[in-house]
Amino acid sequence: MGRDSQQVENTVTDLLQRGRINLVLDLAGVDGIDSTGVGMVSFTFSKVKERGGHFRVASGEGSVREVFRVTLLDTLVPFHESVDAAVASF
């Protein structure tokens, strides 16, 4: 995840403008994340929190999960094994 970050940011902005304040980022199938992707997750967390919503990450595994651990994002953004589990946590 890196190049797709701008598209994700645009989608998040659109969802927030439409009143959707509880969001789940499904990372199933994502096998890598760079600093741009980390920035996008941080951006999303901040924007959702500003609106009084909640942000969750689902299915982050392996090196993706390790990047979240090293950057301490996993202390801010809850991780769940699946989208269903993330949605149930709201």
N, CA, C and O atoms as a MOPAC input file, in Angstrom:
PM7 MOZYME 1SCF
protein

 N      0.85500 1    -1.16500 1     0.00000 1
 C      0.00000 1     0.00000 1     0.00000 1
 C      0.89500 1     1.22000 1     0.00000 1
 O      1.78900 1     1.33100 1     0.84000 1
 N      0.68500 1     2.09100 1    -0.87800 1
 C      1.46200 1     3.31200 1    -1.00300 1
 C      0.87600 1     4.13400 1    -2.13100 1
 O      0.33200 1     5.21700 1    -1.91600 1
 N      0.99500 1     3.60300 1    -3.33700 1
 C      0.45700 1     4.29400 1    -4.50600 1
 C     -1.04800 1     4.47900 1    -4.44200 1
 O     -1.58200 1     5.45800 1    -4.96200 1
 N     -1.72700 1     3.54600 1    -3.80900 1
 C     -3.18800 1     3.60900 1    -3.71000 1
 C     -3.65800 1     4.54900 1    -2.61000 1
 O     -4.86100 1     4.75200 1    -2.44200 1
 N     -2.73400 1     5.11700 1    -1.86800 1
 C     -3.09800 1     5.92700 1    -0.71000 1
 C     -3.93800 1     7.14200 1    -1.07200 1
 O     -4.86200 1     7.48400 1    -0.33400 1
 N     -3.64500 1     7.79900 1    -2.17900 1
 C     -4.42500 1     8.97700 1    -2.56600 1
 C     -5.87000 1     8.60500 1    -2.83600 1
 O     -6.78000 1     9.34200 1    -2.45600 1
 N     -6.09100 1     7.48700 1    -3.48000 1
 C     -7.45200 1     7.03000 1    -3.74100 1
 C     -8.17300 1     6.73000 1    -2.43000 1
 O     -9.35200 1     7.04900 1    -2.28000 1
 N     -7.46800 1     6.12100 1    -1.48600 1
 C     -8.07000 1     5.81900 1    -0.18400 1
 C     -8.41800 1     7.11700 1     0.53200 1
 O     -9.50900 1     7.23700 1     1.09100 1
 N     -7.50500 1     8.09600 1     0.52600 1
 C     -7.78000 1     9.38600 1     1.16700 1
 C     -9.00500 1    10.05000 1     0.55700 1
 O     -9.83700 1    10.59400 1     1.28400 1
 N     -9.12800 1    10.01600 1    -0.75900 1
 C    -10.29100 1    10.60700 1    -1.42600 1
 C    -11.57800 1     9.89700 1    -1.01300 1
 O    -12.60100 1    10.54200 1    -0.77900 1
 N    -11.52500 1     8.57900 1    -0.92600 1
 C    -12.70000 1     7.80600 1    -0.52200 1
 C    -13.08300 1     8.12700 1     0.91700 1
 O    -14.26200 1     8.29900 1     1.22400 1
 N    -12.08900 1     8.20700 1     1.79900 1
 C    -12.35100 1     8.53600 1     3.20800 1
 C    -12.99500 1     9.91800 1     3.31100 1
 O    -13.98100 1    10.08900 1     4.02800 1
 N    -12.45400 1    10.89000 1     2.61000 1
 C    -13.00200 1    12.24400 1     2.63200 1
 C    -14.44800 1    12.24300 1     2.16100 1
 O    -15.30100 1    12.89200 1     2.76700 1
 N    -14.72700 1    11.51900 1     1.08800 1
 C    -16.08500 1    11.42700 1     0.56500 1
 C    -17.02700 1    10.77800 1     1.58100 1
 O    -18.12900 1    11.27500 1     1.81400 1
 N    -16.59800 1     9.67900 1     2.17800 1
 C    -17.43800 1     8.99700 1     3.16700 1
 C    -17.73900 1     9.89800 1     4.35800 1
 O    -18.87400 1     9.94700 1     4.83100 1
 N    -16.73300 1    10.60600 1     4.83900 1
 C    -16.93800 1    11.50200 1     5.97600 1
 C    -17.88700 1    12.63900 1     5.62500 1
 O    -18.71400 1    13.03700 1     6.44500 1
 N    -17.77100 1    13.15600 1     4.41900 1
 C    -18.67400 1    14.23200 1     3.98800 1
 C    -20.11500 1    13.74200 1     3.90400 1
 O    -21.04900 1    14.53100 1     4.05100 1
 N    -20.30000 1    12.45500 1     3.67200 1
 C    -21.64300 1    11.87500 1     3.60000 1
 C    -22.13700 1    11.36800 1     4.95900 1
 O    -23.17600 1    10.71300 1     5.04500 1
 N    -21.38200 1    11.68000 1     6.01700 1
 C    -21.82200 1    11.34000 1     7.36200 1
 C    -21.42300 1     9.97300 1     7.86400 1
 O    -21.85000 1     9.56500 1     8.94400 1
 N    -20.62100 1     9.26000 1     7.11100 1
 C    -20.14200 1     7.94400 1     7.56800 1
 C    -18.93300 1     8.18500 1     8.46600 1
 O    -17.87400 1     8.58400 1     7.98000 1
 N    -19.07300 1     7.95200 1     9.75400 1
 C    -17.98100 1     8.28200 1    10.67800 1
 C    -17.32500 1     7.06900 1    11.31900 1
 O    -16.32100 1     7.21700 1    12.01500 1
 N    -17.85900 1     5.88100 1    11.10600 1
 C    -17.24000 1     4.65300 1    11.59400 1
 C    -16.73100 1     3.87800 1    10.39400 1
 O    -17.51700 1     3.38200 1     9.58700 1
 N    -15.40900 1     3.77400 1    10.27800 1
 C    -14.80100 1     3.18500 1     9.08400 1
 C    -13.89100 1     2.02000 1     9.43000 1
 O    -13.23700 1     2.00800 1    10.47300 1
 N    -13.86000 1     1.03300 1     8.52800 1
 C    -12.96100 1    -0.11300 1     8.63600 1
 C    -12.10400 1    -0.15300 1     7.38500 1
 O    -12.62100 1    -0.10200 1     6.26900 1
 N    -10.79100 1    -0.24500 1     7.57100 1
 C     -9.85400 1    -0.42200 1     6.46200 1
 C     -9.50600 1    -1.90000 1     6.39300 1
 O     -8.86100 1    -2.43500 1     7.29500 1
 N     -9.93400 1    -2.55800 1     5.32400 1
 C     -9.68100 1    -3.98300 1     5.14000 1
 C     -8.35900 1    -4.17000 1     4.40500 1
 O     -8.23600 1    -3.80500 1     3.23600 1
 N     -7.37400 1    -4.73700 1     5.09100 1
 C     -6.04500 1    -4.93000 1     4.50800 1
 C     -5.82800 1    -6.35000 1     3.99500 1
 O     -4.68900 1    -6.74900 1     3.74900 1
 N     -6.89300 1    -7.11000 1     3.83400 1
 C     -6.76600 1    -8.45200 1     3.26900 1
 C     -6.14000 1    -8.34700 1     1.88700 1
 O     -6.58900 1    -7.55600 1     1.05700 1
 N     -5.13300 1    -9.12100 1     1.64400 1
 C     -4.46100 1    -9.11600 1     0.34800 1
 C     -3.35900 1    -8.08500 1     0.21700 1
 O     -2.64800 1    -8.07100 1    -0.78800 1
 N     -3.20000 1    -7.22200 1     1.20900 1
 C     -2.11400 1    -6.24000 1     1.18500 1
 C     -0.88300 1    -6.90200 1     1.78500 1
 O     -0.90500 1    -7.35300 1     2.93100 1
 N      0.18600 1    -6.95800 1     1.00900 1
 C      1.38200 1    -7.64800 1     1.50100 1
 C      2.52200 1    -6.70000 1     1.85400 1
 O      3.59000 1    -7.14900 1     2.27100 1
 N      2.31300 1    -5.41000 1     1.69400 1
 C      3.33700 1    -4.44600 1     2.06000 1
 C      2.74500 1    -3.06500 1     2.23300 1
 O      1.73400 1    -2.72700 1     1.61700 1
 N      3.38500 1    -2.26500 1     3.08000 1
 C      2.93900 1    -0.89900 1     3.31800 1
 C      4.17400 1    -0.02500 1     3.48000 1
 O      5.10600 1    -0.37700 1     4.20400 1
 N      4.17300 1     1.12100 1     2.79800 1
 C      5.31200 1     2.02800 1     2.89900 1
 C      4.91400 1     3.25800 1     3.71500 1
 O      3.82200 1     3.31000 1     4.28000 1
 N      5.80800 1     4.24400 1     3.77100 1
 C      5.55400 1     5.42600 1     4.59200 1
 C      4.32000 1     6.19600 1     4.11600 1
 O      3.63800 1     6.82800 1     4.92300 1
 N      4.03200 1     6.14700 1     2.82700 1
 C      2.83000 1     6.81100 1     2.31400 1
 C      1.58200 1     6.12800 1     2.86000 1
 O      0.62100 1     6.79300 1     3.24800 1
 N      1.59800 1     4.81800 1     2.88800 1
 C      0.47300 1     4.06000 1     3.44500 1
 C      0.29800 1     4.31700 1     4.93400 1
 O     -0.82600 1     4.44500 1     5.42000 1
 N      1.41200 1     4.39200 1     5.65700 1
 C      1.36000 1     4.70200 1     7.08900 1
 C      0.75400 1     6.09200 1     7.28700 1
 O     -0.07700 1     6.29500 1     8.17300 1
 N      1.17600 1     7.04200 1     6.45600 1
 C      0.62000 1     8.39500 1     6.52600 1
 C     -0.87000 1     8.41500 1     6.24900 1
 O     -1.61500 1     9.15600 1     6.88900 1
 N     -1.30800 1     7.60400 1     5.29600 1
 C     -2.72900 1     7.52600 1     4.95900 1
 C     -3.53400 1     6.99200 1     6.13500 1
 O     -4.62000 1     7.49500 1     6.42300 1
 N     -3.01300 1     5.98600 1     6.80900 1
 C     -3.71600 1     5.43700 1     7.96500 1
 C     -3.78900 1     6.48100 1     9.07800 1
 O     -4.82600 1     6.63400 1     9.72400 1
 N     -2.69700 1     7.19000 1     9.29700 1
 C     -2.67500 1     8.24900 1    10.30300 1
 C     -3.65600 1     9.36200 1     9.94200 1
 O     -4.38400 1     9.85300 1    10.80400 1
 N     -3.67600 1     9.76200 1     8.66800 1
 C     -4.61500 1    10.76900 1     8.16600 1
 C     -6.05100 1    10.32000 1     8.42700 1
 O     -6.86600 1    11.09100 1     8.93300 1
 N     -6.35200 1     9.07800 1     8.08000 1
 C     -7.70300 1     8.56300 1     8.24200 1
 C     -8.10900 1     8.54100 1     9.70600 1
 O     -9.21100 1     8.96200 1    10.05800 1
 N     -7.21700 1     8.05000 1    10.55700 1
 C     -7.50000 1     8.02200 1    11.99400 1
 C     -7.83100 1     9.42600 1    12.49700 1
 O     -8.81400 1     9.61100 1    13.21400 1
 N     -7.02200 1    10.40900 1    12.12900 1
 C     -7.22100 1    11.78300 1    12.59300 1
 C     -8.53900 1    12.36600 1    12.09500 1
 O     -9.28100 1    12.97600 1    12.86500 1
 N     -8.82800 1    12.18000 1    10.81400 1
 C    -10.05200 1    12.73600 1    10.23200 1
 C    -11.30200 1    12.11200 1    10.84700 1
 O    -12.27600 1    12.80700 1    11.13700 1
 N    -11.26600 1    10.80300 1    11.04100 1
 C    -12.41100 1    10.11300 1    11.63100 1
 C    -12.61100 1    10.57000 1    13.07400 1
 O    -13.73800 1    10.81900 1    13.50200 1
 N    -11.52600 1    10.67800 1    13.81300 1
 C    -11.60900 1    11.10800 1    15.20700 1
 C    -12.14900 1    12.53400 1    15.31300 1
 O    -12.93600 1    12.83400 1    16.21100 1
 N    -11.72800 1    13.41800 1    14.39600 1
 C    -12.23300 1    14.80000 1    14.37100 1
 C    -13.75200 1    14.83300 1    14.24300 1
 O    -14.40500 1    15.71400 1    14.80200 1
 N    -14.30500 1    13.89000 1    13.52200 1
 C    -15.75700 1    13.82500 1    13.29000 1
 C    -16.49300 1    13.06100 1    14.38900 1
 O    -17.71300 1    12.90500 1    14.33100 1
 N    -15.75500 1    12.58800 1    15.38500 1
 C    -16.38200 1    11.84800 1    16.47600 1
 C    -16.63400 1    10.38900 1    16.16100 1
 O    -17.42500 1     9.73200 1    16.83700 1
 N    -15.96300 1     9.87600 1    15.13400 1
 C    -16.15900 1     8.50200 1    14.72100 1
 C    -15.08400 1     7.56800 1    15.23200 1
 O    -14.26200 1     7.92700 1    16.07600 1
 N    -15.11500 1     6.35600 1    14.69600 1
 C    -14.17400 1     5.31000 1    15.08500 1
 C    -13.58000 1     4.67700 1    13.83100 1
 O    -14.26300 1     4.50200 1    12.82200 1
 N    -12.30700 1     4.34000 1    13.91300 1
 C    -11.57800 1     3.75900 1    12.78900 1
 C    -10.95300 1     2.45200 1    13.23500 1
 O    -10.31900 1     2.39100 1    14.28800 1
 N    -11.12800 1     1.41000 1    12.44100 1
 C    -10.57200 1     0.09000 1    12.72700 1
 C     -9.82500 1    -0.42100 1    11.50600 1
 O    -10.08800 1    -0.00100 1    10.38000 1
 N     -8.89500 1    -1.32800 1    11.74200 1
 C     -8.17600 1    -2.00900 1    10.66000 1
 C     -8.47700 1    -3.49800 1    10.77400 1
 O     -8.46300 1    -4.06800 1    11.86600 1
 N     -8.75000 1    -4.11600 1     9.62900 1
 C     -9.03600 1    -5.54600 1     9.59700 1
 C     -8.02100 1    -6.26900 1     8.72900 1
 O     -7.59000 1    -5.75900 1     7.69500 1
 N     -7.64900 1    -7.45400 1     9.16100 1
 C     -6.86500 1    -8.40800 1     8.37500 1
 C     -5.41300 1    -8.02300 1     8.11900 1
 O     -4.78700 1    -8.59600 1     7.22700 1
 N     -4.86000 1    -7.08600 1     8.86000 1
 C     -3.44700 1    -6.75500 1     8.68700 1
 C     -2.57300 1    -7.86700 1     9.22800 1
 O     -2.68600 1    -8.22400 1    10.40100 1
 N     -1.70100 1    -8.42400 1     8.39400 1
 C     -0.87200 1    -9.55800 1     8.80800 1
 C      0.57700 1    -9.35500 1     8.40500 1
 O      0.89900 1    -8.46500 1     7.61800 1
 N      1.44100 1   -10.18700 1     8.95200 1
 C      2.84200 1   -10.25400 1     8.54500 1
 C      3.56000 1    -8.92200 1     8.60000 1
 O      3.51700 1    -8.22500 1     9.61400 1
 N      4.22500 1    -8.56600 1     7.50000 1
 C      5.03600 1    -7.34800 1     7.47200 1
 C      4.17900 1    -6.09500 1     7.60200 1
 O      4.64500 1    -5.07900 1     8.11600 1
 N      2.93000 1    -6.15600 1     7.14200 1
 C      2.04100 1    -5.00300 1     7.29600 1
 C      1.78600 1    -4.75600 1     8.77800 1
 O      1.89300 1    -3.62500 1     9.24900 1
 N      1.45600 1    -5.79300 1     9.49500 1
 C      1.21100 1    -5.66100 1    10.93700 1
 C      2.47500 1    -5.20900 1    11.66400 1
 O      2.39900 1    -4.43800 1    12.62000 1
 N      3.62300 1    -5.67900 1    11.22100 1
 C      4.89200 1    -5.29000 1    11.83800 1
 C      5.16000 1    -3.79700 1    11.65900 1
 O      5.64900 1    -3.14500 1    12.58000 1
 N      4.84800 1    -3.25400 1    10.49400 1
 C      5.01500 1    -1.81000 1    10.26200 1
 C      4.13200 1    -1.02500 1    11.22400 1
 O      4.56400 1    -0.01500 1    11.78100 1
 N      2.91400 1    -1.47700 1    11.42100 1
 C      2.02100 1    -0.80400 1    12.36300 1
 C      2.58300 1    -0.87600 1    13.77900 1
 O      2.46700 1     0.08200 1    14.54300 1
 N      3.19100 1    -2.00700 1    14.13200 1
 C      3.77200 1    -2.15300 1    15.46800 1
 C      4.96600 1    -1.23000 1    15.64900 1
 O      5.07100 1    -0.54300 1    16.66600 1
 N      5.86700 1    -1.20700 1    14.67400 1
 C      7.08600 1    -0.39500 1    14.76100 1
 C      6.76100 1     1.09900 1    14.81200 1
 O      7.41300 1     1.85400 1    15.53200 1
 N      5.76700 1     1.51600 1    14.05900 1
 C      5.39000 1     2.93700 1    14.02000 1
 C      4.44100 1     3.32700 1    15.15500 1
 O      4.07900 1     4.49600 1    15.29300 1
 N      4.04500 1     2.35600 1    15.95600 1
 C      3.13200 1     2.52700 1    17.08900 1
 C      1.69900 1     2.86100 1    16.67800 1
 O      0.88500 1     3.22500 1    17.52600 1
 N      1.38300 1     2.74400 1    15.39800 1
 C      0.00100 1     2.96200 1    14.96700 1
 C     -0.93800 1     1.93500 1    15.57600 1
 O     -2.12400 1     2.20500 1    15.76500 1
 N     -0.41100 1     0.76300 1    15.88200 1
 C     -1.27300 1    -0.26000 1    16.48800 1
 C     -1.70400 1     0.11100 1    17.90200 1
 O     -2.59000 1    -0.53300 1    18.46400 1
 N     -1.08800 1     1.14100 1    18.48500 1
 C     -1.53800 1     1.61500 1    19.79500 1
 C     -2.68600 1     2.61300 1    19.66000 1
 O     -3.38400 1     2.88900 1    20.63500 1
 N     -2.88400 1     3.15200 1    18.46200 1
 C     -3.96100 1     4.10900 1    18.20800 1
 C     -5.15700 1     3.47000 1    17.51100 1
 O     -6.31000 1     3.73900 1    17.85000 1
 N     -4.86400 1     2.62700 1    16.54100 1
 C     -5.89600 1     2.05000 1    15.69100 1
 C     -6.07600 1     0.57600 1    16.05600 1
 O     -5.14300 1    -0.21500 1    15.91800 1
 N     -7.26600 1     0.20600 1    16.51800 1
 C     -7.51300 1    -1.20100 1    16.85300 1
 C     -7.45800 1    -2.11300 1    15.61600 1
 O     -7.97100 1    -1.76900 1    14.55100 1
 N     -6.83500 1    -3.26200 1    15.78100 1
 C     -6.74800 1    -4.28200 1    14.73900 1
 C     -7.71100 1    -5.41300 1    15.05600 1
 O     -7.89800 1    -5.78400 1    16.21500 1
 N     -8.32400 1    -5.95700 1    13.99800 1
 C     -9.23700 1    -7.07200 1    14.14700 1
 C     -8.91900 1    -8.11500 1    13.08700 1
 O     -8.38200 1    -7.79500 1    12.02700 1
 N     -9.25100 1    -9.34900 1    13.37800 1
 C     -8.95600 1   -10.45400 1    12.47500 1
 C     -9.76000 1   -10.41100 1    11.17900 1
 O     -9.32600 1   -10.93800 1    10.15500 1
 N    -10.92800 1    -9.78300 1    11.23000 1
 C    -11.79900 1    -9.74800 1    10.05300 1
 C    -12.59800 1    -8.44700 1    10.04300 1
 O    -12.67900 1    -7.74000 1    11.04700 1
 N    -13.18300 1    -8.15000 1     8.88900 1
 C    -14.05500 1    -6.98100 1     8.77100 1
 C    -15.26200 1    -7.14600 1     9.71100 1
 O    -15.66400 1    -6.20000 1    10.38800 1
 N    -15.82300 1    -8.34300 1     9.74200 1
 C    -16.97800 1    -8.58600 1    10.61300 1
 C    -16.65700 1    -8.29000 1    12.08200 1
 O    -17.46100 1    -7.68200 1    12.78900 1
 N    -15.48400 1    -8.72100 1    12.52800 1
 C    -15.07200 1    -8.46700 1    13.90900 1
 C    -14.86500 1    -6.97800 1    14.14300 1
 O    -15.22100 1    -6.46200 1    15.20300 1
 N    -14.29400 1    -6.28100 1    13.16500 1
 C    -14.07400 1    -4.84100 1    13.28800 1
 C    -15.41000 1    -4.10000 1    13.37600 1
 O    -15.57500 1    -3.21800 1    14.21900 1
 N    -16.35200 1    -4.45200 1    12.52000 1
 C    -17.66300 1    -3.81400 1    12.52300 1
 C    -18.38500 1    -4.08600 1    13.85300 1
 O    -19.03100 1    -3.19900 1    14.40800 1
 N    -18.26700 1    -5.29600 1    14.34300 1
 C    -18.92600 1    -5.64900 1    15.61200 1
 C    -18.36800 1    -4.86600 1    16.78700 1
 O    -19.02300 1    -4.76000 1    17.82400 1
 N    -17.16500 1    -4.31300 1    16.64200 1
 C    -16.53800 1    -3.57600 1    17.74900 1
 C    -17.04300 1    -2.14700 1    17.88700 1
 O    -16.73200 1    -1.47500 1    18.87100 1
 N    -17.81100 1    -1.67500 1    16.92200 1
 C    -18.34100 1    -0.29800 1    17.01000 1
 C    -19.43200 1    -0.20100 1    18.03000 1
 O    -19.99000 1     0.87600 1    18.23600 1

